[in-house]
Amino acid sequence: MQQLDPLPFILAAVVLLALFGLLLWMAWGLFEARSLIRREFIAYFTSPIAYVVMVIFLGVTGILFAGVLENLTATGPRGVEWPVRALFADQRFWVVFAALAPLLTMRLFAEERASGTLELLMTSPLRDWQLVLAKFVGCLAFYTVLWLPTLLYMPALLGVKAVFPDSLPTDPTSLGMLIGLAMTLTGLLVMLFQVGTAFRLIGLLILAVGVGLSLWGGFVHFGAKGPHLVEVTSVVDPFPALSLYLGMFASGAMFLSIGILVSSMVRDQLVSAVVALAIGLPFIMAGFIGTQPGGSNLGPWVQYLSVPVHMDQLFGRGILDSRPLVLYASVTAFCLLMTVRGVEARRWS
């Protein structure tokens, strides 16, 4: 029997431990910058441009949802094979999506520089990377909230049905899941209110334990026989919807990082939006140019760089390909790193 070389496994373990340590360090840095994250997140709800973006985005997705639903219920040759993918395959959606990140990020640094508050913010005890990452997380949180109403379309597109039992299950996993959900809600409520640091840490601990209990109860009870808390079935495979939302989140993070980098380099918000839109358009338009009749054949570069192609041919079909995810993560990390370097250079200039 051939003996395996333990060196690759040791190196992999060391890399994973280093990444875990880095994530813990960044998480603690974000916890120290939680006031800035809250400020950036709440600022969107006091800005009229955010509501304009939300109305346009939800309006366009609502129109597309109505069209897909009509095709699903139509008789004859009309129909939709992948309903969730069809919802986000329309070019009108991608026109709106291309403008999302520039409009959401144009104020993050450009407004601070124009109003002169950036210098005041840089005198805070936060490090430069905490400042940049806190603004990015606040923006990414609003971007996530923007997508939450579209989840209401999923039951109709997937044919989801929920059946509740006649009596409440009393097995340990079901009770653990119920207790976990209650603890999760309690932890979220504690985190939302203006309380002291000690109470926030307690709320964070309750939230973590609650999420763990919920996931444990749901995972263990998923394949068990007998009554469940709720029996959920769907006519259409739900995994393409999950992978598609994952792809939208990862690609959105990439476009937001581009917008933050541009916003940190200019003073005018409109200029920031236009430049960020110009940089992000190749990731959107390349696929449409290459797939139009008579369009240029851009070959594998289209497949690798075009976000609509990723969503249509990979994530929209339930395929989790690591190549686009690596692209999104690499561009995001590079843009955030360059933003941090720019802020550092401004601090010492």
C-alpha positions as YAML, in Angstrom:
chain: A
units: angstrom
residues:
- id: 1
  name: MET
  ca: [0.00, 0.00, 0.00]
- id: 2
  name: GLN
  ca: [1.46, 3.33, -1.07]
- id: 3
  name: GLN
  ca: [2.00, 5.76, 1.77]
- id: 4
  name: LEU
  ca: [0.69, 9.29, 1.25]
- id: 5
  name: ASP
  ca: [3.01, 12.24, 1.64]
- id: 6
  name: PRO
  ca: [1.76, 14.28, 4.65]
- id: 7
  name: LEU
  ca: [3.50, 17.50, 3.53]
- id: 8
  name: PRO
  ca: [0.66, 18.76, 1.24]
- id: 9
  name: PHE
  ca: [-1.90, 18.18, 3.99]
- id: 10
  name: ILE
  ca: [0.28, 20.02, 6.51]
- id: 11
  name: LEU
  ca: [0.72, 22.95, 4.15]
- id: 12
  name: ALA
  ca: [-3.01, 23.04, 3.45]
- id: 13
  name: ALA
  ca: [-3.74, 23.02, 7.19]
- id: 14
  name: VAL
  ca: [-1.27, 25.86, 7.78]
- id: 15
  name: VAL
  ca: [-2.85, 27.94, 4.98]
- id: 16
  name: LEU
  ca: [-6.35, 27.32, 6.32]
- id: 17
  name: LEU
  ca: [-5.28, 28.29, 9.85]
- id: 18
  name: ALA
  ca: [-3.64, 31.45, 8.50]
- id: 19
  name: LEU
  ca: [-6.80, 32.37, 6.58]
- id: 20
  name: PHE
  ca: [-8.94, 31.69, 9.63]
- id: 21
  name: GLY
  ca: [-6.67, 33.89, 11.74]
- id: 22
  name: LEU
  ca: [-6.84, 36.64, 9.12]
- id: 23
  name: LEU
  ca: [-10.64, 36.46, 9.06]
- id: 24
  name: LEU
  ca: [-10.78, 36.67, 12.87]
- id: 25
  name: TRP
  ca: [-8.45, 39.68, 12.81]
- id: 26
  name: MET
  ca: [-10.58, 41.43, 10.19]
- id: 27
  name: ALA
  ca: [-13.78, 40.55, 12.05]
- id: 28
  name: TRP
  ca: [-12.40, 42.12, 15.23]
- id: 29
  name: GLY
  ca: [-11.35, 45.19, 13.26]
- id: 30
  name: LEU
  ca: [-14.87, 45.51, 11.86]
- id: 31
  name: PHE
  ca: [-16.28, 45.13, 15.36]
- id: 32
  name: GLU
  ca: [-14.14, 48.07, 16.46]
- id: 33
  name: ALA
  ca: [-15.45, 50.05, 13.47]
- id: 34
  name: ARG
  ca: [-19.10, 49.08, 14.02]
- id: 35
  name: SER
  ca: [-20.15, 52.70, 14.59]
- id: 36
  name: LEU
  ca: [-18.84, 53.67, 11.15]
- id: 37
  name: ILE
  ca: [-20.55, 50.66, 9.55]
- id: 38
  name: ARG
  ca: [-23.85, 51.66, 11.19]
- id: 39
  name: ARG
  ca: [-23.36, 55.26, 10.07]
- id: 40
  name: GLU
  ca: [-22.71, 54.29, 6.44]
- id: 41
  name: PHE
  ca: [-25.63, 51.86, 6.36]
- id: 42
  name: ILE
  ca: [-28.12, 54.30, 7.88]
- id: 43
  name: ALA
  ca: [-26.91, 57.09, 5.59]
- id: 44
  name: TYR
  ca: [-28.45, 55.27, 2.62]
- id: 45
  name: PHE
  ca: [-31.91, 55.51, 4.18]
- id: 46
  name: THR
  ca: [-31.51, 59.28, 4.54]
- id: 47
  name: SER
  ca: [-30.35, 59.78, 0.96]
- id: 48
  name: PRO
  ca: [-32.90, 60.32, -1.85]
- id: 49
  name: ILE
  ca: [-30.65, 58.69, -4.46]
- id: 50
  name: ALA
  ca: [-30.82, 55.38, -2.56]
- id: 51
  name: TYR
  ca: [-34.62, 55.39, -2.71]
- id: 52
  name: VAL
  ca: [-34.51, 56.22, -6.42]
- id: 53
  name: VAL
  ca: [-32.16, 53.27, -6.99]
- id: 54
  name: MET
  ca: [-34.41, 51.00, -4.94]
- id: 55
  name: VAL
  ca: [-37.59, 52.01, -6.78]
- id: 56
  name: ILE
  ca: [-36.00, 51.59, -10.23]
- id: 57
  name: PHE
  ca: [-34.36, 48.27, -9.34]
- id: 58
  name: LEU
  ca: [-37.49, 46.76, -7.81]
- id: 59
  name: GLY
  ca: [-39.65, 48.21, -10.58]
- id: 60
  name: VAL
  ca: [-37.58, 46.60, -13.33]
- id: 61
  name: THR
  ca: [-37.34, 43.25, -11.53]
- id: 62
  name: GLY
  ca: [-41.09, 43.38, -10.89]
- id: 63
  name: ILE
  ca: [-41.80, 43.90, -14.60]
- id: 64
  name: LEU
  ca: [-39.47, 41.04, -15.52]
- id: 65
  name: PHE
  ca: [-41.08, 38.82, -12.88]
- id: 66
  name: ALA
  ca: [-44.51, 39.50, -14.36]
- id: 67
  name: GLY
  ca: [-43.20, 38.53, -17.83]
- id: 68
  name: VAL
  ca: [-41.61, 35.29, -16.60]
- id: 69
  name: LEU
  ca: [-44.74, 34.41, -14.64]
- id: 70
  name: GLU
  ca: [-46.86, 34.97, -17.74]
- id: 71
  name: ASN
  ca: [-44.63, 32.59, -19.71]
- id: 72
  name: LEU
  ca: [-44.87, 30.00, -16.95]
- id: 73
  name: THR
  ca: [-48.66, 30.03, -17.01]
- id: 74
  name: ALA
  ca: [-49.04, 30.39, -20.80]
- id: 75
  name: THR
  ca: [-50.29, 27.54, -22.95]
- id: 76
  name: GLY
  ca: [-48.83, 26.45, -26.26]
- id: 77
  name: PRO
  ca: [-45.17, 26.62, -27.35]
- id: 78
  name: ARG
  ca: [-44.31, 29.44, -24.92]
- id: 79
  name: GLY
  ca: [-42.57, 28.52, -21.72]
- id: 80
  name: VAL
  ca: [-39.50, 28.94, -19.53]
- id: 81
  name: GLU
  ca: [-37.05, 26.13, -18.78]
- id: 82
  name: TRP
  ca: [-35.12, 27.94, -16.03]
- id: 83
  name: PRO
  ca: [-37.52, 30.53, -14.53]
- id: 84
  name: VAL
  ca: [-35.10, 32.12, -12.05]
- id: 85
  name: ARG
  ca: [-32.37, 32.42, -14.67]
- id: 86
  name: ALA
  ca: [-34.87, 33.96, -17.12]
- id: 87
  name: LEU
  ca: [-35.72, 36.62, -14.53]
- id: 88
  name: PHE
  ca: [-32.15, 37.97, -14.59]
- id: 89
  name: ALA
  ca: [-31.27, 37.21, -18.22]
- id: 90
  name: ASP
  ca: [-33.01, 40.25, -19.70]
- id: 91
  name: GLN
  ca: [-30.73, 43.07, -20.92]
- id: 92
  name: ARG
  ca: [-32.94, 45.64, -19.17]
- id: 93
  name: PHE
  ca: [-32.00, 44.10, -15.86]
- id: 94
  name: TRP
  ca: [-28.28, 44.33, -16.61]
- id: 95
  name: VAL
  ca: [-28.57, 47.97, -17.64]
- id: 96
  name: VAL
  ca: [-30.00, 48.74, -14.20]
- id: 97
  name: PHE
  ca: [-27.51, 46.42, -12.47]
- id: 98
  name: ALA
  ca: [-24.58, 48.19, -14.13]
- id: 99
  name: ALA
  ca: [-25.70, 51.50, -12.61]
- id: 100
  name: LEU
  ca: [-26.29, 50.11, -9.10]
- id: 101
  name: ALA
  ca: [-22.71, 50.10, -7.79]
- id: 102
  name: PRO
  ca: [-21.68, 53.53, -9.17]
- id: 103
  name: LEU
  ca: [-24.76, 55.16, -7.65]
- id: 104
  name: LEU
  ca: [-24.33, 53.43, -4.29]
- id: 105
  name: THR
  ca: [-20.60, 54.10, -3.94]
- id: 106
  name: MET
  ca: [-20.19, 57.56, -5.46]
- id: 107
  name: ARG
  ca: [-20.73, 59.33, -2.14]
- id: 108
  name: LEU
  ca: [-18.57, 57.12, 0.11]
- id: 109
  name: PHE
  ca: [-15.29, 59.02, -0.24]
- id: 110
  name: ALA
  ca: [-16.08, 61.74, -2.81]
- id: 111
  name: GLU
  ca: [-18.66, 63.35, -0.53]
- id: 112
  name: GLU
  ca: [-16.27, 63.16, 2.43]
- id: 113
  name: ARG
  ca: [-13.53, 64.86, 0.40]
- id: 114
  name: ALA
  ca: [-15.85, 67.55, -0.98]
- id: 115
  name: SER
  ca: [-17.27, 68.41, 2.44]
- id: 116
  name: GLY
  ca: [-13.88, 68.24, 4.18]
- id: 117
  name: THR
  ca: [-14.98, 65.56, 6.65]
- id: 118
  name: LEU
  ca: [-12.50, 62.97, 5.34]
- id: 119
  name: GLU
  ca: [-9.62, 64.63, 7.18]
- id: 120
  name: LEU
  ca: [-11.70, 64.59, 10.36]
- id: 121
  name: LEU
  ca: [-12.54, 60.93, 9.83]
- id: 122
  name: MET
  ca: [-8.87, 60.08, 9.31]
- id: 123
  name: THR
  ca: [-8.03, 61.49, 12.75]
- id: 124
  name: SER
  ca: [-10.17, 58.80, 14.37]
- id: 125
  name: PRO
  ca: [-8.44, 55.86, 16.11]
- id: 126
  name: LEU
  ca: [-9.44, 53.56, 13.26]
- id: 127
  name: ARG
  ca: [-6.76, 52.22, 10.96]
- id: 128
  name: ASP
  ca: [-6.96, 52.92, 7.25]
- id: 129
  name: TRP
  ca: [-8.01, 49.39, 6.36]
- id: 130
  name: GLN
  ca: [-10.76, 49.53, 8.99]
- id: 131
  name: LEU
  ca: [-12.03, 52.78, 7.49]
- id: 132
  name: VAL
  ca: [-12.16, 51.36, 3.97]
- id: 133
  name: LEU
  ca: [-13.56, 47.98, 4.98]
- id: 134
  name: ALA
  ca: [-16.24, 49.56, 7.20]
- id: 135
  name: LYS
  ca: [-17.48, 51.70, 4.31]
- id: 136
  name: PHE
  ca: [-17.43, 48.67, 2.03]
- id: 137
  name: VAL
  ca: [-19.38, 46.50, 4.49]
- id: 138
  name: GLY
  ca: [-21.99, 49.23, 5.06]
- id: 139
  name: CYS
  ca: [-22.46, 49.60, 1.31]
- id: 140
  name: LEU
  ca: [-22.56, 45.83, 0.80]
- id: 141
  name: ALA
  ca: [-25.18, 45.52, 3.55]
- id: 142
  name: PHE
  ca: [-27.47, 48.01, 1.76]
- id: 143
  name: TYR
  ca: [-26.87, 46.17, -1.52]
- id: 144
  name: THR
  ca: [-28.00, 42.97, 0.21]
- id: 145
  name: VAL
  ca: [-31.12, 44.68, 1.58]
- id: 146
  name: LEU
  ca: [-31.87, 45.84, -1.95]
- id: 147
  name: TRP
  ca: [-32.09, 42.21, -3.06]
- id: 148
  name: LEU
  ca: [-34.24, 40.95, -0.18]
- id: 149
  name: PRO
  ca: [-37.64, 41.92, -1.71]
- id: 150
  name: THR
  ca: [-36.84, 39.85, -4.80]
- id: 151
  name: LEU
  ca: [-36.98, 36.73, -2.60]
- id: 152
  name: LEU
  ca: [-40.76, 37.17, -2.63]
- id: 153
  name: TYR
  ca: [-40.70, 36.14, -6.30]
- id: 154
  name: MET
  ca: [-39.08, 32.78, -5.58]
- id: 155
  name: PRO
  ca: [-42.11, 30.80, -4.25]
- id: 156
  name: ALA
  ca: [-44.05, 31.55, -7.45]
- id: 157
  name: LEU
  ca: [-41.09, 30.86, -9.77]
- id: 158
  name: LEU
  ca: [-40.05, 27.66, -8.02]
- id: 159
  name: GLY
  ca: [-43.54, 26.36, -7.24]
- id: 160
  name: VAL
  ca: [-42.82, 26.23, -3.51]
- id: 161
  name: LYS
  ca: [-45.41, 24.63, -1.23]
- id: 162
  name: ALA
  ca: [-45.24, 24.50, 2.57]
- id: 163
  name: VAL
  ca: [-47.21, 22.00, 4.66]
- id: 164
  name: PHE
  ca: [-47.31, 22.38, 8.45]
- id: 165
  name: PRO
  ca: [-47.87, 19.37, 10.75]
- id: 166
  name: ASP
  ca: [-51.04, 18.90, 12.79]
- id: 167
  name: SER
  ca: [-49.05, 18.85, 16.03]
- id: 168
  name: LEU
  ca: [-45.74, 20.42, 16.98]
- id: 169
  name: PRO
  ca: [-42.85, 17.91, 16.84]
- id: 170
  name: THR
  ca: [-41.21, 17.28, 20.22]
- id: 171
  name: ASP
  ca: [-37.99, 15.56, 19.13]
- id: 172
  name: PRO
  ca: [-34.69, 17.15, 20.30]
- id: 173
  name: THR
  ca: [-33.63, 18.40, 16.87]
- id: 174
  name: SER
  ca: [-36.92, 20.22, 16.24]
- id: 175
  name: LEU
  ca: [-36.87, 21.77, 19.71]
- id: 176
  name: GLY
  ca: [-33.23, 22.74, 19.22]
- id: 177
  name: MET
  ca: [-34.08, 24.42, 15.94]
- id: 178
  name: LEU
  ca: [-36.98, 26.35, 17.55]
- id: 179
  name: ILE
  ca: [-34.78, 27.46, 20.44]
- id: 180
  name: GLY
  ca: [-32.05, 28.43, 17.96]
- id: 181
  name: LEU
  ca: [-34.45, 30.56, 15.92]
- id: 182
  name: ALA
  ca: [-35.69, 32.28, 19.09]
- id: 183
  name: MET
  ca: [-32.11, 32.98, 20.19]
- id: 184
  name: THR
  ca: [-31.23, 34.29, 16.72]
- id: 185
  name: LEU
  ca: [-34.11, 36.79, 16.82]
- id: 186
  name: THR
  ca: [-33.18, 37.79, 20.38]
- id: 187
  name: GLY
  ca: [-29.55, 38.36, 19.41]
- id: 188
  name: LEU
  ca: [-30.58, 40.47, 16.40]
- id: 189
  name: LEU
  ca: [-32.85, 42.63, 18.57]
- id: 190
  name: VAL
  ca: [-30.07, 43.18, 21.12]
- id: 191
  name: MET
  ca: [-27.64, 44.15, 18.32]
- id: 192
  name: LEU
  ca: [-30.12, 46.65, 16.84]
- id: 193
  name: PHE
  ca: [-30.71, 48.66, 20.01]
- id: 194
  name: GLN
  ca: [-28.30, 51.27, 21.34]
- id: 195
  name: VAL
  ca: [-26.81, 49.35, 24.28]
- id: 196
  name: GLY
  ca: [-23.39, 49.12, 25.85]
- id: 197
  name: THR
  ca: [-20.47, 47.11, 24.55]
- id: 198
  name: ALA
  ca: [-21.00, 44.33, 27.11]
- id: 199
  name: PHE
  ca: [-24.63, 43.85, 26.05]
- id: 200
  name: ARG
  ca: [-23.61, 43.89, 22.39]
- id: 201
  name: LEU
  ca: [-21.07, 41.14, 23.03]
- id: 202
  name: ILE
  ca: [-23.75, 39.14, 24.85]
- id: 203
  name: GLY
  ca: [-26.13, 39.72, 21.94]
- id: 204
  name: LEU
  ca: [-23.45, 38.60, 19.48]
- id: 205
  name: LEU
  ca: [-22.87, 35.44, 21.53]
- id: 206
  name: ILE
  ca: [-26.61, 34.70, 21.67]
- id: 207
  name: LEU
  ca: [-26.83, 35.28, 17.92]
- id: 208
  name: ALA
  ca: [-23.93, 32.93, 17.18]
- id: 209
  name: VAL
  ca: [-25.31, 30.18, 19.42]
- id: 210
  name: GLY
  ca: [-28.78, 30.61, 17.95]
- id: 211
  name: VAL
  ca: [-27.54, 30.35, 14.38]
- id: 212
  name: GLY
  ca: [-25.51, 27.27, 15.32]
- id: 213
  name: LEU
  ca: [-28.49, 25.58, 16.98]
- id: 214
  name: SER
  ca: [-30.76, 26.42, 14.03]
- id: 215
  name: LEU
  ca: [-28.29, 25.01, 11.49]
- id: 216
  name: TRP
  ca: [-27.66, 21.91, 13.61]
- id: 217
  name: GLY
  ca: [-31.36, 21.20, 14.11]
- id: 218
  name: GLY
  ca: [-32.19, 21.81, 10.47]
- id: 219
  name: PHE
  ca: [-29.27, 19.74, 9.15]
- id: 220
  name: VAL
  ca: [-29.85, 16.76, 11.44]
- id: 221
  name: HIS
  ca: [-33.61, 16.78, 11.00]
- id: 222
  name: PHE
  ca: [-33.47, 17.34, 7.23]
- id: 223
  name: GLY
  ca: [-33.07, 13.66, 6.38]
- id: 224
  name: ALA
  ca: [-34.90, 12.26, 9.38]
- id: 225
  name: LYS
  ca: [-38.21, 10.49, 9.07]
- id: 226
  name: GLY
  ca: [-41.30, 11.60, 10.90]
- id: 227
  name: PRO
  ca: [-43.02, 14.99, 11.27]
- id: 228
  name: HIS
  ca: [-40.99, 18.10, 10.52]
- id: 229
  name: LEU
  ca: [-41.57, 21.66, 11.60]
- id: 230
  name: VAL
  ca: [-42.58, 22.39, 8.04]
- id: 231
  name: GLU
  ca: [-42.51, 20.28, 4.88]
- id: 232
  name: VAL
  ca: [-41.26, 22.42, 1.98]
- id: 233
  name: THR
  ca: [-41.40, 21.12, -1.57]
- id: 234
  name: SER
  ca: [-40.76, 22.82, -4.89]
- id: 235
  name: VAL
  ca: [-41.68, 21.92, -8.45]
- id: 236
  name: VAL
  ca: [-38.46, 23.48, -9.80]
- id: 237
  name: ASP
  ca: [-34.99, 22.66, -8.45]
- id: 238
  name: PRO
  ca: [-34.17, 25.44, -5.95]
- id: 239
  name: PHE
  ca: [-30.37, 25.06, -6.18]
- id: 240
  name: PRO
  ca: [-30.02, 27.25, -9.32]
- id: 241
  name: ALA
  ca: [-31.77, 30.03, -7.42]
- id: 242
  name: LEU
  ca: [-29.34, 29.67, -4.50]
- id: 243
  name: SER
  ca: [-26.29, 29.62, -6.75]
- id: 244
  name: LEU
  ca: [-27.63, 32.58, -8.75]
- id: 245
  name: TYR
  ca: [-28.07, 34.70, -5.63]
- id: 246
  name: LEU
  ca: [-24.57, 33.71, -4.51]
- id: 247
  name: GLY
  ca: [-23.21, 34.84, -7.87]
- id: 248
  name: MET
  ca: [-25.13, 38.12, -7.69]
- id: 249
  name: PHE
  ca: [-23.76, 38.78, -4.20]
- id: 250
  name: ALA
  ca: [-20.15, 38.02, -5.18]
- id: 251
  name: SER
  ca: [-20.29, 40.00, -8.43]
- id: 252
  name: GLY
  ca: [-22.02, 42.87, -6.64]
- id: 253
  name: ALA
  ca: [-19.17, 42.98, -4.13]
- id: 254
  name: MET
  ca: [-16.75, 43.26, -7.06]
- id: 255
  name: PHE
  ca: [-18.59, 46.19, -8.64]
- id: 256
  name: LEU
  ca: [-18.94, 47.93, -5.27]
- id: 257
  name: SER
  ca: [-15.19, 47.63, -4.67]
- id: 258
  name: ILE
  ca: [-14.53, 49.23, -8.06]
- id: 259
  name: GLY
  ca: [-16.88, 52.07, -7.15]
- id: 260
  name: ILE
  ca: [-15.20, 52.61, -3.77]
- id: 261
  name: LEU
  ca: [-11.77, 52.77, -5.39]
- id: 262
  name: VAL
  ca: [-12.95, 55.39, -7.89]
- id: 263
  name: SER
  ca: [-14.76, 57.36, -5.17]
- id: 264
  name: SER
  ca: [-11.55, 57.53, -3.13]
- id: 265
  name: MET
  ca: [-9.67, 59.04, -6.10]
- id: 266
  name: VAL
  ca: [-12.04, 61.87, -7.13]
- id: 267
  name: ARG
  ca: [-13.82, 64.70, -5.37]
- id: 268
  name: ASP
  ca: [-17.01, 65.00, -7.44]
- id: 269
  name: GLN
  ca: [-19.74, 62.38, -6.94]
- id: 270
  name: LEU
  ca: [-21.00, 62.57, -10.52]
- id: 271
  name: VAL
  ca: [-17.49, 62.03, -11.88]
- id: 272
  name: SER
  ca: [-17.11, 59.07, -9.52]
- id: 273
  name: ALA
  ca: [-20.33, 57.48, -10.80]
- id: 274
  name: VAL
  ca: [-19.43, 57.99, -14.47]
- id: 275
  name: VAL
  ca: [-15.88, 56.62, -14.14]
- id: 276
  name: ALA
  ca: [-17.02, 53.62, -12.06]
- id: 277
  name: LEU
  ca: [-19.72, 52.89, -14.64]
- id: 278
  name: ALA
  ca: [-17.15, 53.06, -17.46]
- id: 279
  name: ILE
  ca: [-14.83, 50.63, -15.64]
- id: 280
  name: GLY
  ca: [-17.61, 48.21, -14.81]
- id: 281
  name: LEU
  ca: [-19.30, 48.17, -18.22]
- id: 282
  name: PRO
  ca: [-16.80, 45.76, -19.85]
- id: 283
  name: PHE
  ca: [-17.77, 43.15, -17.26]
- id: 284
  name: ILE
  ca: [-21.40, 43.60, -18.35]
- id: 285
  name: MET
  ca: [-21.37, 44.37, -22.07]
- id: 286
  name: ALA
  ca: [-18.73, 41.90, -23.28]
- id: 287
  name: GLY
  ca: [-21.14, 38.99, -23.20]
- id: 288
  name: PHE
  ca: [-23.87, 40.84, -25.09]
- id: 289
  name: ILE
  ca: [-21.42, 42.05, -27.76]
- id: 290
  name: GLY
  ca: [-20.07, 38.54, -28.29]
- id: 291
  name: THR
  ca: [-23.50, 36.89, -28.43]
- id: 292
  name: GLN
  ca: [-25.29, 39.31, -30.76]
- id: 293
  name: PRO
  ca: [-25.79, 38.22, -34.40]
- id: 294
  name: GLY
  ca: [-22.80, 39.49, -36.33]
- id: 295
  name: GLY
  ca: [-21.06, 40.44, -33.10]
- id: 296
  name: SER
  ca: [-17.35, 40.02, -32.58]
- id: 297
  name: ASN
  ca: [-16.17, 36.62, -31.44]
- id: 298
  name: LEU
  ca: [-14.24, 37.40, -28.27]
- id: 299
  name: GLY
  ca: [-13.66, 33.75, -27.44]
- id: 300
  name: PRO
  ca: [-12.96, 32.48, -23.93]
- id: 301
  name: TRP
  ca: [-12.32, 35.99, -22.55]
- id: 302
  name: VAL
  ca: [-16.05, 36.66, -22.82]
- id: 303
  name: GLN
  ca: [-16.78, 33.53, -20.85]
- id: 304
  name: TYR
  ca: [-14.31, 34.55, -18.14]
- id: 305
  name: LEU
  ca: [-14.99, 38.29, -17.82]
- id: 306
  name: SER
  ca: [-18.70, 38.65, -18.62]
- id: 307
  name: VAL
  ca: [-20.88, 38.54, -15.50]
- id: 308
  name: PRO
  ca: [-24.14, 38.01, -17.49]
- id: 309
  name: VAL
  ca: [-22.56, 34.98, -19.17]
- id: 310
  name: HIS
  ca: [-21.57, 33.61, -15.75]
- id: 311
  name: MET
  ca: [-25.12, 34.01, -14.48]
- id: 312
  name: ASP
  ca: [-26.73, 32.60, -17.61]
- id: 313
  name: GLN
  ca: [-24.50, 29.61, -18.28]
- id: 314
  name: LEU
  ca: [-23.18, 28.73, -14.82]
- id: 315
  name: PHE
  ca: [-24.88, 30.09, -11.70]
- id: 316
  name: GLY
  ca: [-28.33, 30.22, -13.32]
- id: 317
  name: ARG
  ca: [-28.07, 26.49, -14.04]
- id: 318
  name: GLY
  ca: [-26.92, 25.59, -10.54]
- id: 319
  name: ILE
  ca: [-23.23, 25.23, -11.48]
- id: 320
  name: LEU
  ca: [-20.81, 26.62, -8.88]
- id: 321
  name: ASP
  ca: [-17.72, 27.31, -10.98]
- id: 322
  name: SER
  ca: [-14.71, 28.52, -8.99]
- id: 323
  name: ARG
  ca: [-13.27, 30.58, -11.88]
- id: 324
  name: PRO
  ca: [-15.81, 33.45, -11.77]
- id: 325
  name: LEU
  ca: [-15.73, 33.40, -7.98]
- id: 326
  name: VAL
  ca: [-11.94, 33.74, -8.07]
- id: 327
  name: LEU
  ca: [-12.33, 36.64, -10.54]
- id: 328
  name: TYR
  ca: [-14.82, 38.44, -8.29]
- id: 329
  name: ALA
  ca: [-12.73, 37.87, -5.15]
- id: 330
  name: SER
  ca: [-9.48, 38.93, -6.85]
- id: 331
  name: VAL
  ca: [-10.88, 42.16, -8.27]
- id: 332
  name: THR
  ca: [-12.57, 42.94, -4.93]
- id: 333
  name: ALA
  ca: [-9.40, 42.35, -2.91]
- id: 334
  name: PHE
  ca: [-7.26, 44.33, -5.39]
- id: 335
  name: CYS
  ca: [-9.60, 47.34, -5.45]
- id: 336
  name: LEU
  ca: [-9.95, 47.43, -1.66]
- id: 337
  name: LEU
  ca: [-6.18, 47.13, -1.25]
- id: 338
  name: MET
  ca: [-5.60, 49.99, -3.68]
- id: 339
  name: THR
  ca: [-8.21, 52.07, -1.84]
- id: 340
  name: VAL
  ca: [-6.40, 51.46, 1.44]
- id: 341
  name: ARG
  ca: [-3.09, 52.47, -0.14]
- id: 342
  name: GLY
  ca: [-4.71, 55.62, -1.51]
- id: 343
  name: VAL
  ca: [-6.08, 56.56, 1.91]
- id: 344
  name: GLU
  ca: [-2.67, 55.91, 3.47]
- id: 345
  name: ALA
  ca: [-0.97, 58.12, 0.89]
- id: 346
  name: ARG
  ca: [-3.48, 60.88, 1.57]
- id: 347
  name: ARG
  ca: [-2.87, 60.58, 5.31]
- id: 348
  name: TRP
  ca: [0.87, 61.13, 4.89]
- id: 349
  name: SER
  ca: [0.69, 63.69, 2.07]
...
